[in-house]
Amino acid sequence: MKKKHIVIIAVASLLLLTYFIFSGKKNENPQIEIPVSYGKLDITVKTSGELKSENSEKIFGPAGLSRIQVYNVKITDLIPEGTVVDSGDYVATLDRSEIVNRLKDLESEYEKVESKLTNTRLDTTMSLRQARDELINLEFEMEEQQIAMEQSVFEAPAVQRQAQISYEKAKRAFEQAQKNYLLKKEQAEANMREIELTLEQQARKMESLNEVMNEFLVYAPKGGMLIYEKEWGGEKRKVGSTISPWDLTVATLPDLSSLISVTYINEIDISKVKVNQSVTIGIDAFPDKTYTGFISDVANIGEQLPGSDVKVFQVLIKLSEVDSVMRPAMTTSNQILTASYDSVLYIPIEAVHEDSTAFVYKKEGFKVVKQNVVTGVTGENEVIILQGLKREDIILLSIPDNPDELERRDI
């Protein structure tokens, strides 16, 4: 009897040990079993986006930068983004230092030219006065020679001839002096006109600089909520950012009554996305709210994401409704309904495996087999099964411990 009890205890211990060993192994790789789903399946493409106004008023910096040959201007002050402004309210200040320095140079040059004009006028006045005095003297001398010639009629012919020659010389000298005076006067007037034109040009340059500099204080053209403009790199305008004649936008005033979500779809899914498809939109900041919309535009040409080889296509989603909590630049979660199927079999994508053909791990009583399947349209998380499974079938979501030893079932 004692030996019989020992044997029973030994067998029981062995059974318990075997149970714990196999039970432990099973727990190391637990299998998740799920039934094949049947019914309606919506095929969606999920993507994040950013809210933007469909229409907006841009706030520009000085329009005359190219006219005054200034090509880069920094923003030195900017009111906070999201500020609600009225028409004429202050928005930003631009760096005036380059224009101020150029204005000082122009003012200095203007003073030099103005001084030159004054000196030229004085010199011209003195020179012409001297020429007029000389002309008067020559005229007197000509008259004297004329009198002497008239009085020589009572003299010998030689004396008369000498008097006539002296008069002719005096007359020719006077006439030449008259011509020289007119030429000198015209020359002086031309010189002064040239200096005056230079002075006028300097004055116009200073006037242009002052006009443009007055625009370095930027004001809102209308009322609205201020949103900073994005630069080429995607960063928003800020203090220290630079504007140029080719990109004068400092900020925008969006029309909040009409909003869109700007999103980007990868090249794999873009063929599924079409204009007018329905979209369910969520705002990340308000996860308890959802809105409806539709695809309003799909880009024909892709673009490359910065720092990546991935090609994406811009898609615009028009919101059918607008909420007071919505603000431009908010992140959106967009679920695009690309197709809908009724009365179909479908399973999670991760349950489908592939070697030469697609297959799943299916339960057959107490064992598991590899079941070949034919798949259909693939959604975000599920795939339609066209052949190989039935509604009551149970499949595994993970790979069992002995996949190479399992039987293979054809369709």
Secondary structure, 3 states (H helix, E strand, C coil): CHHHHHHHHHHHHHHHHHHHHHHHHHHHCCCCEEECEEEEEEEEEEEEEEEEECCEEEEECCCCCCCCCCCCEEEEEECCCCCEECCCCEEEEECCHHHHHHHHHHHHHHHHHHHHHHHHHHHHHHHHHHHHHHHHHHHHHHHHHHHHHHHHHHCCHHHHHHHHHHHHHHHHHHHHHHHHHHHHHHHHHHHHHHHHHHHHHHHHHHHHHHHHHHCCEEECCCCEECEECECCCCCECCCCCEEECCECEEEEEECCCCEEEEEEEECCCHHHCCCCCEEEEEECCEEEEEEEEEEEEECCCCEECCCCCCEEEEEEEEECCCCCCCCCCCEEEEEEEEEEEEEEEEEEHHHCEECCCEEEEEEECCEEEEEECEEEEECCCEEEEEECCCCCCEEECCCCCCHHHCCEECC
